[in-house]
Amino acid sequence: MAAVLKFFDAIGRRTAKGFDEWGFGASLLAESVIWVFIGRFYRQPVRFSHTFAEMMRFGVAALPIAMLLAATIGLMLAIQSLYSLGLFGAQNFAYIGIALSVTREFSPLIMGILIAGRSGSAIAARLATMTINQEVDALQVMGINPVRFLVAPMLIALVVMLPCLAMMANLVSIGSAALYVSASLEKSLGSYIYDTLQILKTDDVWHGIIKSSFFGLLIGLIGVMNGASVTGGAEGVGRVTTRSVVQAITAIVISDMVIGYLSTH
Amino acid sequence: MALAAPEPETFWKPSVEELASRPIVIEVDHLDWSFGARQVLFDVTMKVHEGEIMVIMGGSGSGKTTLLRHLVGLMPPAPGKVKLLGQDIGKLKALEKLELRRKIGVAFQFGALFSSMSVAENVKLPLRELAHLDEKTMDIMARLKLEVVNMSGFGGLMPAELSGGMVKRASIARAIVMDPKLVFLDEPSSGLDPIVSSALDDLILRLREAMGISVVVVTHDVESAFKIGDRITVLDRGHILACERPEQIRVNPNERVQNLIHRRSEHVEVDPEEYLRRLAGD
């Protein structure tokens, strides 16, 4: 009996902690939005220079690895599409699956996972270290709101830069797939691109852009939530960093499935 | 030929009457605080006057840092009341609290300098974020404050390149850059050798003389407390044992006060059964 009670007690505690964390995340988001709009009136603006620096760090600095992944994904999709459609003699329609899956699914998802690993962990580690070193306390006692100074620029940067990376990934993935497919089917590159543009609708591209913006927000909030809740020194920093990456990737994959279902039904 | 020892610098200290006639800048009223079931502050009441150096002294785990966090508004003063510059910080809205904090400066125990910024950028940060001055004026002000703490020429270094004493001094420069009315220093001499520690004490006294600020120093360094404090508050297990002038503290009849200033450890009887019960979490 005691073991059963202990089990339910543990579940209850974890559930309450989960609600607490998401409540904290929601309050961070609300506070960031408020500071973006009213900060200037209270002489505490969200600085463009900080936001720009974060954009460079999260977006531009990630371009080489992001584009390498995008090109590989495009090639992989092309190889698999030609193989699977070849079983039915439908290789000529490979461009449909590639174009739609890249813009609607693969670019936002892969860029989300990449940035969760690269920047989500960096956000959690940075905030955790700052919390442990009392740098966040120092900001507070100086009269500088840490959400306005640290969190809002990161969230803006991720919400803006992840769709930019996803757009670039669309171009690179479709481009690399086009090269492979056109060479394999001895089709001209121009006609492959023309067919792709015919099949793609603006809605498909928007679907990917909005989704990647949402993933950016998730990565930022999860990183900040974990970083701010650090306890226990250097070991704690490692723990929240790992936790942040795992949670962000899980949240991205689950929300991707939910958004995918909702948008097609 | 023997070298003559340099004359120690002497500093002015206000008299009891002079201090009492000045306005109160910090008022703590019946403050209690608990971490879960463990109470760490018991009915703490104290006042600090304008221009006074108040030292809060106590051993490890006495509640000094918790009290300091309440004084600077990092913890909500409930139950109890903390007034800074006449404003009850428990009743202030978030934006009003930010405004009040512009008038105080805090130097943390380990400096809390931003590791990604140079020393000068650290000192300029409050000016950049709160004062909205042009770059040249900020440079001049940061340089002046670094000179005050004997750190001129080190502005370009990163915090990781500084010694422990320099980190503390840079942290003090950042705390005073907005010309605050109140400065809080958390363990300024911890981890420093006696010479650097003594120089830091002189710096605190010089700052009070030059800027007329009120200073609250949290420390467990007895020598430093007696050197700089106009009054010393002795905190022990969350209780204030005494709040008096240094010369009165020296002759205070309380055994725990005497133990603290003479660095005598208390003999504590450990009951093995009780200890094992606590270990098992019963």
Interface residues (C-beta under 8 A of the other chain):
Chain A: Y42 R43 Q44 T129 M130 N133 Q134 E135 D137 A138 Q140 V141 M142 G143 I144 N145 F149
Chain B: V72 G73 L74 A94 L95 L98 E99 L100 R101 R102 I104 V106 F108 Q109 F110 A112 L113 F114 S115 L125 P126 E129 L130 H132 R174 F184
